[in-house]
Amino acid sequence: MIAIRTRTELDLLRKSGEVLKRCFLEVEKVLRPGLTTGEIDSLAEEYIRSYDAVPAFKGYQGFPASVCTSVNEQVVHGIPGPRELREGDIIGIDMGVLREEYYSDASRTYMIGEVSEEAVKLLRVTKEALELGIDKARSGNHLSDISHAVQAHAENNGFQVVRVLVGHGIGRRMHEEPQIPNYGPPGNGPVLKPGMVLAIEPMLNVGTKDVLTLKDNWTYVTVDGSLSAHFEDTVAVTENGPMIMTR
């Protein structure tokens, strides 16, 4: 069952998303070659807790850190540690916040210094796919309208969407119904209604859509070692169109 949130709940979700938005702005200030993914994790956790909020990922189903840091061929769920960022890397930073019993979830992929033209295009198209997906999060549309918008834009630009990982509903729990694939035909699935809150998250690969999990049982990587990018926002369906909670 897909939850329909009240105005009070939407306000609490927006406050959670505000902390997350500000945290991304703080992290962006320090990204540079030589920074470790563990340092990103520490900074984010300290900032989130300074707002009397909790890093939603820490301990979630056993995840050992506050932030997912996924570099280059890593798709999602990379575990922060001693790895240093290098000139030309791209890094997906996925974070969640729990504040006053409500969750927010978002991801951004960043360029470290000068990157390849292929990487620049990948990040641009992935972000555009998110925007197109969000634009379909309107009352009266079907859930798969979001999915189709993401897939069509990715494939029209020569990229593949990851199929084994999906977006999701969010609210009182990190992962709620419905699941939101990044592919499929339009006009299928539940009809969207005001009050639904969705974490929409395109994951696009330069090469194959296929991924595998590393021995840490968390980190997903592309099978062929090609670059992957991930953008995500928490979005509410309203009578006046989509409301992005994490910007």
Rosetta blueprint (number, residue, H / E / L):
1 M L
2 I L
3 A L
4 I L
5 R L
6 T L
7 R H
8 T H
9 E H
10 L H
11 D H
12 L H
13 L H
14 R H
15 K H
16 S H
17 G H
18 E H
19 V H
20 L H
21 K H
22 R H
23 C H
24 F H
25 L H
26 E H
27 V H
28 E H
29 K H
30 V H
31 L L
32 R L
33 P L
34 G L
35 L L
36 T E
37 T H
38 G H
39 E H
40 I H
41 D H
42 S H
43 L H
44 A H
45 E H
46 E H
47 Y H
48 I H
49 R H
50 S H
51 Y L
52 D L
53 A L
54 V E
55 P E
56 A L
57 F L
58 K L
59 G L
60 Y H
61 Q H
62 G H
63 F L
64 P L
65 A L
66 S L
67 V E
68 C E
69 T E
70 S E
71 V E
72 N L
73 E L
74 Q E
75 V E
76 V E
77 H L
78 G L
79 I L
80 P L
81 G L
82 P L
83 R L
84 E E
85 L L
86 R L
87 E L
88 G L
89 D L
90 I E
91 I E
92 G E
93 I E
94 D E
95 M E
96 G E
97 V E
98 L E
99 R E
100 E L
101 E L
102 Y E
103 Y E
104 S E
105 D E
106 A E
107 S E
108 R E
109 T E
110 Y E
111 M E
112 I L
113 G L
114 E L
115 V L
116 S L
117 E H
118 E H
119 A H
120 V H
121 K H
122 L H
123 L H
124 R H
125 V H
126 T H
127 K H
128 E H
129 A H
130 L H
131 E H
132 L H
133 G H
134 I H
135 D H
136 K L
137 A L
138 R L
139 S L
140 G L
141 N L
142 H E
143 L H
144 S H
145 D H
146 I H
147 S H
148 H H
149 A H
150 V H
151 Q H
152 A H
153 H H
154 A H
155 E H
156 N H
157 N L
158 G L
159 F L
160 Q E
161 V E
162 V L
163 R L
164 V L
165 L L
166 V L
167 G E
168 H E
169 G E
170 I L
171 G L
172 R L
173 R L
174 M L
175 H L
176 E E
177 E E
178 P E
179 Q E
180 I E
181 P L
182 N L
183 Y L
184 G L
185 P L
186 P L
187 G L
188 N L
189 G L
190 P L
191 V E
192 L L
193 K L
194 P L
195 G L
196 M L
197 V E
198 L E
199 A E
200 I E
201 E L
202 P L
203 M E
204 L E
205 N E
206 V L
207 G L
208 T L
209 K L
210 D L
211 V E
212 L E
213 T E
214 L L
215 K L
216 D L
217 N L
218 W L
219 T L
220 Y E
221 V E
222 T E
223 V L
224 D L
225 G L
226 S L
227 L L
228 S E
229 A E
230 H E
231 F L
232 E E
233 D E
234 T E
235 V E
236 A E
237 V E
238 T E
239 E L
240 N L
241 G E
242 P E
243 M E
244 I E
245 M L
246 T L
247 R L
